[in-house]
Amino acid sequence: MKSKPTHEQISRRAQQLWENGGRPSDRDEEIWLEAERQLATGEETSAAFIARIRAETASESAVEYLISPPISQEEAVKKAVQMPGGTAAKAKR
């Protein structure tokens, strides 16, 4: 039977999960409980947990900070040229 993980062990594992998960804010308790669960069950793999945390954090950030989805460099250049005062407008002067 596995012994109960110590506070220090949980803390180290939670730190790893937090860092691997992109250092999300406001997820402390969830990450701590996941670290405790992994140590208690002997499960060391956390890929699914990390992927979920990263995806949720990214979507929360996109909503919270009104972040647009990424666009290609080519598309960004086209949009910049089409903007009033952009390169195309300056060339017409």
ABEGO torsion letter per residue (X at the ends): XBBBBBAAAAAAAAAAAAAAAGGBBGAAAAAAAAAAAAAAAGBABAAAAAAAAAAAAAAAAAAAAGBBBBBBAAAAAAAAAABBGBAAAAAAX
